[in-house]
Amino acid sequence: THILFDCDNTLVLSEELAFEACSELSNQILESNGVSARYTGHQLIVDFVGQNFRGMLNSLQEKHNFQLSQEELERYVSMEEDQVIAKFQEKLVPCKGVSEQLEKLAKSGKYTLAVVSSSAHRRVMASLVKAGQTSYFPPDRVFSAATSLEKPTSKPDPAIYLHACEKLDVAPMSCVAVEDSKSGSLSAIRAGIPVIAYVGSYDEVKREEMAKLLKDLGAAVVMYDWSEFESCLETIGAPNFSSL
């Protein structure tokens, strides 16, 4: 009855833009804490894809043995969000083929659609606005692990999926999640939600690697292109939505 979409690199091509925007800030943080390591946007993607910036900063602190105060952490999270949104407003585009599928879903009226993301609500809404997808996802059906929960967290913690199900008043097994990353897929799987693993945003080499990884993690089906979405739903046993 409900389809829950990850946002970054599932609905919109945002990961590279986001990590491009936050790599400079991350390096400033590392430098100010006496850490010699530096990251490019691509290296951040490899190490931290699927995490929000708060989760990434926590991972960086653990990996490089330094400590940020809560005040510093919140300040950096806010700075990164502003920089990423500015980048999105300039360059972001939808994932290929997703808008057509969202339109079909909306016309069918058979499913409730929602976004479940690690990213901050404001950043997700900025993505949806730029991609022209806000008509499918009103603000009260956009859920953020960074800002919707009483205690902020990040995928693979299942808390945000459980929170979304509670707010939508739906059982996890009555939902399908669409995810592109290991952390996102684990978050949904741990919440008891069947997963369609979308790998179309990766390059050809990485695509096959991620397809195997996400399938091995427990994804119900792998989707290489959004044109396969309806058949993927049918594989899981969800109702057909193309007959209007």
N, C-alpha and C positions, 0 to 999 in steps of 0.2 A: 504493500500500500504506500510505502514511502521510499524515495530514492535520495540518498545522502551523498553529496558530491564533495570531494576535496576540491580546493580552489587552485592552488599553485601547480602549474604544469598538468592539470587535469581539465579545468575549465579555461584557464588563460595561460599563455606562455610567459611566466613571470620569474621562474627560478633564476635564470641567468641575469636578468635585470636586477632582481633583489640582491643577489650575491655580489654583483658588480657594485651596487650602491653601498653595501655594508662592509666590503673588504677594506676600504680605506679607514673607516671608523674602527674596525676590528684591529687593524694594525696600529692605529693610534693608541688604543687601549693597551695592547701588548707592550708597546714602547714605553708608555707611561708607568707600566708595572715592571719594568726591567726585564722583559722577555724578549729574546733576540729573534724568535720565530716571526715570519711574516707570511701572509696568505694572499694569493690572487683570488678573484671571484671564483674561478674554476676549482681551485683547491678547496675552497669553502664548500662548494657543491659536493665534491667527492666525499668530504669528511662529515658534512652536517646536513645533507639534503633531507627534507621532511621535518626538521626542527624549526621552531620559531627562534627569533634572535635571543630571547631570554634563555631558551634551552641551549643555544649555541654558546652563549657567554658562560653558562654553567659548565658546559663541556670544556671550553677553553681554560677556565680556571682550574678544573680538575687535571686536564692534560698538562698544563704548563705551571702548575703549582703556584698560583697567586690568588689573592682574595679581594673581591670588590665588596664594598659596603652595600647595604640594601638601597641606600639613597643614590649611590653611584650607578648601581644596576638599573634602577628605574629611569634615571636621567639618560643613560645610554640607550635604553630601549625606546624611549620617546624620540631621541635624536635619530635613531636608525629608521623608525617608522616614517618620520617626516622625509628623510632622504629617499627612501624606497618609493613612497607615494609620488614624490616629484618625478622620479624616474618612470614610474608606471604611466603617469599622465602624459609623458612625452612619447613613450615607445611601445606600450603594451598592446598586444593583440590577442584575440581568442585562440584557443587550440583549434586546429584544422578540423572542420566538420562538426564541432560540438553545437554550434548555434542552430543548425538544422535539426539536430536530435532534440534539443530543448524545445524548439517550436512544435515538433511532433508530439512530444510529451505533454506540453501545455494544452494543445488542441484536443488531445484524447481525454483529458480530465480524469485519467485513471489513477494518477499518482500524486501524492504531495511531494514537492521538491524542496530540498534544503541544502545548505552548504555547511559542512563541518570541517573547520580548518584549525591548524595550529597558529596561524597568523592573526594579528589583532583585527578586531571587527572593523575598525576604520580603514585599515589597509585592504581587507577583503571587499568592503563596499566600494572603495576607490577602483579596485580591479573590475568589479561587476559593472560599474558605471562606464568605465573606459571601453569595456568589451560589449556594451549594449545588452547586458543580461539581467538588469535589475527587475524587469517585469516578471521574471521567473523566480526570483529570490528576494522577497521583501525583507527588510532589516530584521524582523522578528523571526525569520527562518534562516538567519545566518548566525552560526555558533562558532565562537572562537575560544580555543584553549588558553589563549593569552589574556583575554579580557571578559569572557562570559562567565567564568567560574569564580567562585568565592576565593579559591586559592589558585592562582595562575599555574598552568603546567604546559606540557607540550606532548604531542604524540611521540612515542608509542603508548603513553599512558592512555587507557581507555576512557578516562573520566569525561572527556568532551563528548564522545559518542553516547555515553550513558546519560549525560546531561541533556543532550539533544533529544534522545528518546523520551526522557521524562517530560521535557517541555512540549514535545509534540504529542505526548500521550499515546505512544506506540511501543509495542514490544520489539526488542532488537531483531528477533527472527522475522518480523513483518517488514523489515527494511532490507535494502541492498545498498552497500557502499561502493563508490567508485574511487579508487586510490591509485597513485602512481609510485609511491615510495615504500621502502621497508617499514619505516616508522609509522606511516599512515596506515598501511595494511595491518600491521600488528595491533594498532590501536582499535581498529574496527573488529578484527578477529577476536581480540581479548574481550570485547564488549558483546560478542556473540552474534555479530552481523556478517552475513555472507558478503564476500568482496569480489568485485570485478576489478582486476588489475590492469590498468591502462598504461601501456608502455610506448604509446605513439609519440611522446615528446622526446624520447631518447634518440641518439644517433644509432645507426644500424648495428654497430658492434655492441653498444651498451644495451640496446633493446632486447637482444636475445639473452644476454646475461641477466637482465632484470626480470624477463619473463620467467626464466627458470627459478630465480631466487624467490619471486613472489608466489609462484605456484607451489614451491617447496614449503614456503611459510604457511600455506593453507588457503590461498586465494581460490575461490570456486572456479574461476575462468579467467583467462588472459585475453585482453582486447588490444589489438594492434592499431586499429583505426576506429574512429567514431562511427563509421558506416556499419560496423559490426555490433553496435550497441544492442539493437533489438534481439539479435540472435543470442547474444550473451545473456540477456534477461531470460530468454526462453530456456537456455541451458540450466539456469538456476531454478526455473520453474515459475517465473513471474508471468503475469498475464500479458498477452499481446496488446500493444498500444497503437498499432498502425491503423486498425479499423476504426474509423471515427464515427 
